[in-house]
Amino acid sequence: MGNWINNALFGWYPYVALAVFLLGSLLRFDHGQYTWRAGSSQLLRRKQLRLGSNLFHLGILVIFGGHLVGLLTPVAVFDALGIGHGFKQGMAMLVGGIAGIACWAGIALLAHRRLLDPRIRATSSVSDTAILLLLWAQLTLGLLTIPVSAQHMDGHEMVKFMTWAQGIVTLQPGVAAEVADVSLIFKLHLFLGMTLFVVFPFTRLVHVWSAPVWYLGRTGYQVVRTRRPVARAMADAAPAVAGSTGRKPVAEVPALPAGGN
């Protein structure tokens, strides 16, 4: 029974999570583009937002990049570069721990605003609050893995997670056995991480896809503000419009005084 559960959670569930993550994001972009936003609450209350948001985003970017490189880079590449497994694990604990604490503090500030401010709480959806709490729980589990990892600094456990993640991506059968005997705290961290991929398309997390790269190739334009009265600005622009269209501008009819017949 134990092997069946392990295979279901770490052999089959990753593909369910990835399928929901990719297809769900695509369908939401196709059918619900007006909901494709982060839904900022800055106008309601700026207090704590700047610090909390900066801490969260800086921390999560470091954590995501570290997990992506650390888990999906083949072991042979680290061996070729002369990077030992113990050194890699120590760096992951140090950098990931600092980034994790910053991100955890940022989410704590954001959750405090959303849960205790009556106006923000009234305009928040269930998913807004739930995703904050899920991320907070995931970061807590991630920080709790550091003391467990410190008990075996040879990096052998790290290699297990790398082999498992790369086996999932390359569709290797039986990779769930790689994490069958790891600590429960790691299994909870992996399971909740995959669950975040499942709920991703149904929450504000979809704004992660919306990097404004199209601005780099967009034709530039300039918006000019003026203090001149609107009527004077329109009169100044009329000769230019007439010259471009070849027609004489229509004379403006003065408005009748109030009460005139």
PyMOL commands that set and color helices and strands:
alter all, ss='L'
color gray80, all
select helices_A, chain A and resi 2-31+33-35+49-72+75-80+85-116+118-122+126-149+156-169+175-179+184-202+204-209+213-217+230-245
alter helices_A, ss='H'
color red, helices_A
deselect
rebuild
show_as cartoon
